[in-house]
Amino acid sequence: MGYVLVINPGSTSSKIALFKDGGLINEKSIRYTNEELSIYESIFDQKDFRKSRIDDFLAENGITKNDLIAVVGRGGLMKAVEGGTYIVNDTMVKDLSEGKYGMHASNLGAVLAKEVADEIGIKAYIVDPVIIDEMQDIARISGLKGIERRSVFHALNQKSVARKVAEQKNKQYGEVNLIVAHLGGGISIGAHEKGKVIDVINGIDGEGPYSPERTGTLPLIDFAQLIINEKLNIEQVKKILAGHGGIQSYLNDIDMINVENRALAGEAEYKKYLDGMCYQIAKGIGEMSVVLKGNVDYIVLTGGISYSEYVVQSVKEHVQFISEVVVMPGEEEMRALYEGTKRVLDGIEAAKIY
């Protein structure tokens, strides 16, 4: 078997990795300076520049493109699809390139993957993009005509850890019900019913628990009054909801290790808002347990904050009556992208068409 190249572009960096026969061969995080990026008017203008750095990475590892059997990129903002591994086709590239559903650096993932793959006549893929939508229709109802709830969550990591937990328990992902809480700079919580995420708490739209930098659910009348008083535009509102909210707004700090250390050292304000976040995480998990009608096989805590024993224990105290709590700290997006591709290459599942 040859190598699988994994490409995960971010706003100011790109993660690139090579996998072979189930193992990570090498991984690199390429950071770009403001000076390097400032000469480009748009994200897509950066494409050739970023591709040249991918070529450099392959050369550094003594790999030619003919050594590759597949290329996988991080899925970007495109039309909503169900979970799975997708072949990158021209329709997908067109939607991502034009920013039809929004523009983000992750849009480059599929496009770069296809350009590399096309050079040698192999397939390019994406796996479980952030816009996965498997929500049941009743979960879309918001309470105001003309506005629907959206399925936006840490799909790649949530699906990956859900599969791993099922495997550890000698079961298939499609056989179990799980609640997965991704705890990071943003928090999302999903109800996974036999392989489908039928409802999510979408932190980026202002739902659920507050996080290090997101507000979560707010009292709407008070927030509406703030918008009026401060004469905020929609972009400013978005920055409050996802960027300037949560722990950041209370403590002017998003370093959760520092927040926890100061809370444990007896600083009451730090403990108050750390405990508040844990409390709201637990409430969100409880909400998803109702979605699953109490039929919950496992609760999974993942993401960077789940390295914290304090947070894990605090959440556990509230939710362990629902089901067994399994902790899978951190996130392995690069491996998750590889494993989704490998399932297709090994014939375990079929690639889907966008």
N, C-alpha and C positions, 0 to 999 in steps of 0.2 A: 504494500500500500504506500501511496505517496503522501504528501503533506497537504494539510488543510490550512489555508491562510485566513485569519480572522481580522476584520477591520472594524474598529469602533470609534468613530470620530466624535469629539466633543467640541465645545465652543473655542477653547484655546489649546486643545491638545488632541492627539489621536493615540489610541491604544492599538497595538498591532501584535499579533501572536501567531506562532506556528505550532500546530499539533500534528502528531503522527502516532497511529496505533494506540490511541487512547491517552497518550502522554503529551504534556506540554514540552516542546523543544526549546522555545525561547519566547519571551514577551518583552515588549518595550513600550514605554509611554513617551511619546514625542511631544514636547511642549513647544508652542509657538510664541514668539515675542509679539508685543503690540506693534512693533516696527515691521515685523514680517507680514502681519495680517492687515495693517492699516492701508497698504497699497491696493487692496482689493475692495471694490465697491460693495460686493455682495458675497454671501457665503459660497455661492456656486462659482464665483470667480476664483475661489481658492482651490478648485478641484485639481488642476494640473500640478500646482505646487504641492499639494498633499500627496498626490500620486507619486511624485518624484521621491518623496521621503519613504514611501512604501517600497519603491524599487531599491532605495539605499538599504533598507532593512533586510531585504532578501539577499542582496549582495554581501552584506556584513555577515550573514549566516551561511554563505556559500551555497545558496539555493537559487536555481534558475526557475523561471515560471513553468518550464516543462516538468519540473519535479512536483508540481501541484496537481491534486486531483479534484479540488473544489475550492471556492472562495466564498466566504460568508461575511456579510456586513450587518451592522446594526440597522434595524428597520427605523424609518423616520416617520414623519407626519404624512399619512396618506389616508385613503378611505378606510373605514372601519372593517376589520376582517376578524374571523374567528382565529383561535390560537393554532399554532403549528409552524411548520417550515415551508417557506414559499420560494419558488423559483423566481429570480429577478427577471422580469420581462420588459419589453419596451413600454408597455402601458404604465407599469410601476415607475420606471425611470422618468417618463414624461410627467407624471403627477408630482414626483419628488422634485424634479428639476424646475418645474414651473411654480412650485410652492402652492399647488392647488388647494391643499388642506392646511397650509401653514409652512413656514420656513424655519428650519433648525439645522444645526450642524449635523445632526444624526441623519438628515436627508441624504448626505453625501455617502453614507455607508453602503447602501445598495448600489448606488451609481458607480462608486469606485470599485466595488467588488465585481460588477459586470464588466467594467472596462478591462480589468486585469484578466478575468476569465475569458473574455472574447478574444484576447490576444493569442490564446492557445487552444481555443475550442472546447473549454469545459464549462460547467454550469456554475452560476452564482446564486446564492441563497440569502434569505433573511430568516430570522427565527423569532417568534413571539414578540412582534413589535408593540410599542407602547399603546397603540390605538386598538389593541384587541378588544372586540366587543362580543361577548357571549351572554350579556345580561338578559334575564327574562323580561318580558315586556312590562310587567307590573312594576318592575324596579325603575323604569324610566320616568314614571310619573313624578312630577316635581311638586305639584300643588298649585301651579299657576299656568293657565293655558298659554301656549306659545313658547314655554321653556321646558326642556326635557333634561333629566339627569344624564350625564355622559359616563361612559366607561373609559376612564383614564387612570392607570395605576402602574406599579412597577411589575409589568407583566412578565418580562424575561426572567427576573429573579424569582418572582412568586411561583411561576410555573415550574422553574428548575428545582427549587427546594421542595415543592409539593411532590414532584416525581421522586426525589431522593428519599423523602420521608416514607412514602409508600413503599419504595424498594427496600428500605431498612426494615420495614414491618412485613416483608415478604408478600406484599400486595401490589396490585397495579394501580396507577393513578386514577384510572377510570372506574375503580371499584370502591373508592373511599370518598368521604366528605371531610374537607379540611377548612379551617379558617387560617389564612396566612396573613400575618401582620408584618409588613416591611417597615422597619424603624430606622430612618436615616434623616438627612436634612429635610426631606419630605416624608410623610407617613401615609401609606395606603393599606387598606385592609380588604381582603377579598374572601368571598364565600365560594369555595370550590366544591361543586357537587358533581361527583363522578366524572371528573375530567373537564368540566366547564365552569367558568367563573361567572356565576349567575347574578351576582351583585357585588358592587365594590363601594368602598368609601374613598371618594376621589378628593384627596387633599389639595390638589392644585386649583380646583374650582371652589374651594372654601367649604369643604365638608369634613366632618369627623374631628379627631383630636388635633390640638395644636402641636407643632413640631418645633425643632430648633429655629426654623425660619418661616413657617407657615401658620396662618391664624386658625385654621380649622373652622368649624361652625361658629358664627357670631350671632349675637342678638340683632336681628335685621333692622329694626326701627332705629336703634342707636347707631348702627353702621351707616344707614341711609342718611341720618342727620349729620354724621361726620362728613360724608361725601358732599352734602349740600353746603355745610359750613366752610369746608376747605376748598370747595369748587374743584373737586378732583375730576380728571378725565379718566377714561377707561384704562389707559396704560398705567396711570398712577394707582388706580384701584387694584389692578393685577399685581403690581409690585408690593402693595400692602399684604394682599392675600397670600402671595407666594414669593417671599423675599425679605419682607420687613416685619413679619408677624411673629407670633409664638414667643419662644425664649428670647429671641433677638429683641423683641419689643419690650419685654419686661426687664431683661438683665443686660442688654446691649452686648450679648455674648452668644456665639453659636458653637463654641468649643465645649462639647458635652463632657469631655474628660475634666475640664476645668470646672464646669458647672457642678458636676458630681462631687469632685474633691472639695469644693467650697461648701457644698451642702453637708457633706460628711464631717467637715471641720466645724460645723455648728452655725454657719451663716443662715439665719432663718429665712431670709428672702429667697436664697438659692434653693433651699429645701422645699419651700412652699411651691415654687413654680416647677421644680422637677417632679414633685409629688403630683401636682396638678396634671402634668403631661401624662404620667403613668396612669392616673385615675381615668383620664379621658381615653387613653388607649384601651383600657379594660372595658370601658363603656362601649367603644366601637366593636370590640370583639363580641361583647354580649349582644349587640345589635345584629351582627352577622349570624350568631347562633340561632336567633329567631328566624332569620331567612331560611336556615337549614332545618327549621322546626325541631331544634334540639338534637337532631341526628348528626352529631359531630364526632368523628373518629379521632381527630387530632387537631390541636391548635399549634401553629408553627410561628415562632418569633424569629425573624431574620433581619438583615440589614446591619449597618455598623453599630447602631445603638444597642443592639442585642448582645454585644460583647459585655455590656454593663451588668454585673451581677445584681446591683441595686435595682435597676430598672426591671430586669427579668423577675426578680423576687417580688417586687411590688405588684407587677402585672399578674403574676402567678397567684398571689394571694386573693385576687379578685375573681379569677376566671377558672382556676383549676377544678372547681366543682362541675364545670361544663364538660371537660374532657382532659385527657392527658396533654400536657404542654411539652412540645419538643423545641429545642433551641438550635437554630442553624445560623450562627452569627456571620456577619459580613455578607458579601455578594460576590459571586464568581461569574460575571457576565460573559467574560471571554470563553470560559469553559462551557457555559450554557449555550452560547452560540455554536461552539464546536459540536457539542453533544446533540443539538438539534439537527445539525447537518449530518452527523454520523448515523443517526437513526434512519435517515433517508438513504445514505450510502449503503448501509447494512441491510436495507430492505425491511426494517422494523415498521416503518410507516411511510406512506407515500407523500411526496412533495405536493403542495397545493399550488393552484394557479390563481394569480391576482386578477 
